[in-house]
């Protein structure tokens, strides 16, 4: 999505769809933030799970 947004912004012949490039870049940024957040949350949950499993075992 990031590369598609950059490609749309670099097309000089198609100024009327340049907004699509900005939308694509925005969606890429939101996806990146959501992905990093989900990774961090799952990482913490897995650490807790394995610590509890180790303590019980």
DSSP file (Angstrom, degrees, kcal/mol; ACC not computed):
  #  RESIDUE AA STRUCTURE BP1 BP2  ACC     N-H-->O    O-->H-N    N-H-->O    O-->H-N    TCO  KAPPA ALPHA  PHI   PSI    X-CA   Y-CA   Z-CA
    1    1 A X     >        0   0    0      0, 0.0     4,-2.2     0, 0.0     5,-0.2   0.000 360.0 360.0 360.0 -37.5    0.0    0.0    0.0
    2    2 A X  H  >  +     0   0    0      1,-0.2     4,-2.1     2,-0.2     5,-0.2   0.931 360.0  46.5 -63.1 -46.0    2.9    2.3    0.8
    3    3 A X  H  > S+     0   0    0      1,-0.2     4,-2.3     2,-0.2    -1,-0.2   0.866 110.6  53.6 -66.8 -35.0    4.5    1.8   -2.6
    4    4 A X  H  > S+     0   0    0      2,-0.2     4,-2.3     1,-0.2    -1,-0.2   0.904 108.4  49.8 -64.4 -41.3    1.1    2.2   -4.4
    5    5 A X  H  X S+     0   0    0     -4,-2.2     4,-1.9     2,-0.2    -2,-0.2   0.903 111.2  48.3 -63.7 -41.9    0.6    5.6   -2.6
    6    6 A X  H  X S+     0   0    0     -4,-2.1     4,-1.5     2,-0.2    -1,-0.2   0.897 110.5  52.2 -65.4 -39.5    4.1    6.8   -3.6
    7    7 A X  H  X S+     0   0    0     -4,-2.3     4,-0.7     1,-0.2    -2,-0.2   0.914 108.5  50.2 -63.7 -42.5    3.5    5.7   -7.2
    8    8 A X  H >< S+     0   0    0     -4,-2.3     3,-0.7     1,-0.2    -1,-0.2   0.884 109.9  51.4 -62.9 -37.4    0.2    7.6   -7.3
    9    9 A X  H 3< S+     0   0    0     -4,-1.9    -1,-0.2     1,-0.2    -2,-0.2   0.798 107.8  52.6 -70.9 -26.8    1.9   10.7   -6.0
   10   10 A X  H 3< S+     0   0    0     -4,-1.5     2,-0.9    -3,-0.2    -1,-0.2   0.562  81.5 102.0 -87.0  -8.0    4.7   10.5   -8.6
   11   11 A X    <<  -     0   0    0     -4,-0.7     3,-0.3    -3,-0.7    -4,-0.0  -0.663  47.1-179.3 -77.7 106.5    2.3   10.3  -11.6
   12   12 A X  S    S+     0   0    0     -2,-0.9     3,-0.4     1,-0.2    -1,-0.2   0.737  75.3  59.7 -80.8 -21.7    2.4   13.8  -13.0
   13   13 A X  S    S+     0   0    0      1,-0.2     2,-0.5     2,-0.1     3,-0.2   0.734 101.8  55.2 -76.9 -21.8   -0.1   13.1  -15.8
   14   14 A X    >   +     0   0    0     -3,-0.3     3,-1.1     1,-0.2    -1,-0.2  -0.545  57.1 149.5-113.8  64.9   -2.9   12.1  -13.4
   15   15 A X  G >   +     0   0    0     -2,-0.5     3,-1.3    -3,-0.4     4,-0.3   0.777  67.3  67.3 -67.1 -26.0   -3.2   15.1  -11.0
   16   16 A X  G 3  S+     0   0    0      1,-0.3    -1,-0.2    -3,-0.2     3,-0.2   0.694 105.0  41.7 -72.7 -16.6   -7.0   14.4  -10.6
   17   17 A X  G X> S+     0   0    0     -3,-1.1     3,-1.0     1,-0.1     4,-0.7   0.151  79.5 107.1-111.9  19.0   -6.3   11.1   -8.7
   18   18 A X  H X> S+     0   0    0     -3,-1.3     4,-1.3     1,-0.3     3,-0.8   0.821  70.7  67.1 -64.2 -29.6   -3.4   12.4   -6.6
   19   19 A X  H 3> S+     0   0    0     -4,-0.3     4,-2.4     1,-0.3    -1,-0.3   0.826  90.6  63.6 -59.4 -30.9   -5.7   12.4   -3.6
   20   20 A X  H <> S+     0   0    0     -3,-1.0     4,-2.3     1,-0.2    -1,-0.3   0.854  99.1  53.9 -63.6 -34.1   -5.7    8.6   -3.9
   21   21 A X  H <X S+     0   0    0     -3,-0.8     4,-2.2    -4,-0.7    -1,-0.2   0.904 108.9  47.5 -64.6 -42.1   -2.0    8.6   -3.2
   22   22 A X  H  X S+     0   0    0     -4,-1.3     4,-2.2     2,-0.2    -2,-0.2   0.894 111.9  49.8 -67.4 -39.1   -2.5   10.5    0.0
   23   23 A X  H  X S+     0   0    0     -4,-2.4     4,-2.5     2,-0.2    -2,-0.2   0.922 110.6  50.6 -63.4 -43.0   -5.3    8.3    1.1
   24   24 A X  H  X S+     0   0    0     -4,-2.3     4,-2.0     1,-0.2    -2,-0.2   0.897 110.2  49.0 -62.9 -41.5   -3.1    5.2    0.4
   25   25 A X  H  X S+     0   0    0     -4,-2.2     4,-2.1     2,-0.2    -1,-0.2   0.895 110.9  51.1 -65.4 -39.0   -0.3    6.7    2.5
   26   26 A X  H  X S+     0   0    0     -4,-2.2     4,-2.3     2,-0.2    -2,-0.2   0.918 109.6  48.8 -63.8 -43.4   -2.7    7.4    5.3
   27   27 A X  H  X S+     0   0    0     -4,-2.5     4,-2.6     1,-0.2    -1,-0.2   0.882 109.6  53.6 -64.0 -37.2   -4.1    3.9    5.3
   28   28 A X  H  X S+     0   0    0     -4,-2.0     4,-2.2     2,-0.2    -1,-0.2   0.915 108.9  48.7 -63.0 -42.5   -0.5    2.6    5.3
   29   29 A X  H  X S+     0   0    0     -4,-2.1     4,-2.2     2,-0.2    -2,-0.2   0.919 112.1  47.8 -63.7 -43.8    0.4    4.6    8.4
   30   30 A X  H  X S+     0   0    0     -4,-2.3     4,-2.6     1,-0.2     5,-0.2   0.916 111.4  51.2 -63.6 -42.8   -2.7    3.5   10.3
   31   31 A X  H  X S+     0   0    0     -4,-2.6     4,-2.5     1,-0.2    -1,-0.2   0.886 109.2  51.3 -61.7 -39.2   -2.0   -0.1    9.4
   32   32 A X  H  X S+     0   0    0     -4,-2.2     4,-2.4     2,-0.2     5,-0.2   0.929 111.4  46.3 -64.2 -45.2    1.5    0.2   10.6
   33   33 A X  H  X S+     0   0    0     -4,-2.2     4,-2.3     2,-0.2    -2,-0.2   0.919 114.0  48.1 -64.6 -43.5    0.4    1.7   14.0
   34   34 A X  H  X S+     0   0    0     -4,-2.6     4,-2.6     1,-0.2    -1,-0.2   0.912 112.1  50.2 -63.7 -42.3   -2.3   -1.0   14.4
   35   35 A X  H  X S+     0   0    0     -4,-2.5     4,-2.2    -5,-0.2    -2,-0.2   0.913 111.6  46.5 -63.5 -43.8    0.1   -3.8   13.6
   36   36 A X  H  X S+     0   0    0     -4,-2.4     4,-2.4     2,-0.2    -1,-0.2   0.908 113.0  50.4 -65.3 -41.4    2.8   -2.6   16.0
   37   37 A X  H  X S+     0   0    0     -4,-2.3     4,-2.2    -5,-0.2    -2,-0.2   0.930 111.3  47.5 -62.6 -45.6    0.2   -2.1   18.8
   38   38 A X  H  X S+     0   0    0     -4,-2.6     4,-2.5     1,-0.2     5,-0.2   0.892 110.7  52.6 -63.8 -39.0   -1.2   -5.6   18.2
   39   39 A X  H  X S+     0   0    0     -4,-2.2     4,-2.4    -5,-0.2    -1,-0.2   0.935 110.3  47.3 -61.0 -46.3    2.3   -7.1   18.2
   40   40 A X  H  X S+     0   0    0     -4,-2.4     4,-2.0     2,-0.2    -2,-0.2   0.900 112.5  49.1 -64.9 -40.2    3.2   -5.4   21.5
   41   41 A X  H  X S+     0   0    0     -4,-2.2     4,-2.2     2,-0.2    -1,-0.2   0.934 113.5  45.8 -64.8 -46.1   -0.1   -6.5   23.2
   42   42 A X  H  X S+     0   0    0     -4,-2.5     4,-2.6     1,-0.2     5,-0.2   0.878 109.6  55.8 -65.5 -37.1    0.3  -10.1   22.1
   43   43 A X  H  X S+     0   0    0     -4,-2.4     4,-2.1    -5,-0.2    -1,-0.2   0.922 109.3  46.0 -60.5 -45.0    3.9  -10.2   23.1
   44   44 A X  H  X S+     0   0    0     -4,-2.0     4,-2.2     2,-0.2    -2,-0.2   0.915 112.7  50.7 -65.0 -42.8    3.0   -9.1   26.7
   45   45 A X  H  X S+     0   0    0     -4,-2.2     4,-2.4     1,-0.2    -2,-0.2   0.899 110.3  49.0 -63.1 -40.7    0.2  -11.7   26.8
   46   46 A X  H  X S+     0   0    0     -4,-2.6     4,-2.6     2,-0.2     5,-0.2   0.898 109.0  52.5 -67.4 -39.0    2.4  -14.5   25.7
   47   47 A X  H  X S+     0   0    0     -4,-2.1     4,-2.0    -5,-0.2    -2,-0.2   0.927 111.6  46.6 -61.2 -43.9    5.1  -13.6   28.3
   48   48 A X  H  X S+     0   0    0     -4,-2.2     4,-2.5     2,-0.2    -2,-0.2   0.918 111.7  51.6 -62.7 -43.3    2.5  -13.7   31.0
   49   49 A X  H  X S+     0   0    0     -4,-2.4     4,-2.3     1,-0.2    -2,-0.2   0.930 112.3  44.3 -60.7 -47.0    1.1  -17.0   29.8
   50   50 A X  H  X S+     0   0    0     -4,-2.6     4,-2.0     2,-0.2    -1,-0.2   0.821 111.5  53.4 -71.8 -29.7    4.5  -18.7   29.7
   51   51 A X  H  X S+     0   0    0     -4,-2.0     4,-2.2    -5,-0.2    -1,-0.2   0.918 111.4  46.2 -67.4 -42.6    5.5  -17.3   33.1
   52   52 A X  H  X S+     0   0    0     -4,-2.5     4,-1.9     2,-0.2    -2,-0.2   0.907 112.7  50.0 -65.3 -40.6    2.3  -18.7   34.6
   53   53 A X  H  X S+     0   0    0     -4,-2.3     4,-1.6     1,-0.2    -1,-0.2   0.879 111.0  49.2 -65.0 -38.0    2.8  -22.0   32.9
   54   54 A X  H  < S+     0   0    0     -4,-2.0    -1,-0.2     1,-0.2    -2,-0.2   0.895 110.5  50.5 -68.4 -39.8    6.4  -22.2   34.1
   55   55 A X  H  < S+     0   0    0     -4,-2.2    -2,-0.2     1,-0.2    -1,-0.2   0.853 113.2  45.5 -67.3 -34.5    5.3  -21.4   37.7
   56   56 A X  H  <        0   0    0     -4,-1.9    -1,-0.2     1,-0.2    -2,-0.2   0.793 360.0 360.0 -76.6 -28.7    2.6  -24.1   37.7
   57   57 A X     <        0   0    0     -4,-1.6    -1,-0.2    -5,-0.2    -2,-0.2   0.464 360.0 360.0 -82.9 360.0    4.9  -26.7   36.1
